[in-house]
């Protein structure tokens, strides 16, 4: 039985099964493909290898990853997505996109899918597409990354676990406290 997760930004996500490893939570979408439970698509092979235990399911995930960008020639015709003149996305038959699962099942991972996901998030939040600035898009991406990982507050590096973040923070030099120098210690008075 599929697991339905309602995400305000990404719509409804239907997962066949999910896996958790630390802060990484990945699922196999009913529509095909793999995504984080937050809704972002899996873009690196290491995400699958780090989260899914060795065995049949990891083999299936790695096979999907190796072939995800190849053109599929199957007997079952997938619904095509079209871009409207106002920049919105719809299926070829005019039916609306109901969730990012629709996008994942119809588009290969890449810049076009990223743009469609950004559009869907903006639509779900009620933001007009022309009002979405580059800064807002970057902030939304950083928020999504920081929710799925641990981000260093000193340099912004993203670590997968709290332990890795702790080790990374130790690599930064200790801050030097500000100590005021008085005139009697040799400070030059202005």
Secondary structure, 3 states (H helix, E strand, C coil): CCEEEEECCCEEEEEEEEEEECCEEEEEECCCCEEECCCCECCCHHHHHHHCCCCHHHHHHHHHHHHCCCCCCCCCCCCCEEECCCCCEEECCCCECCEHHHHHHHCCCCHHHHHHHHHHHHHHCCCCHHHCCHHHHHHHHHHHHHHHCEECCCCCCEECCHHHHHHHHCCCCCCCCCCCCCHHHCCCCC
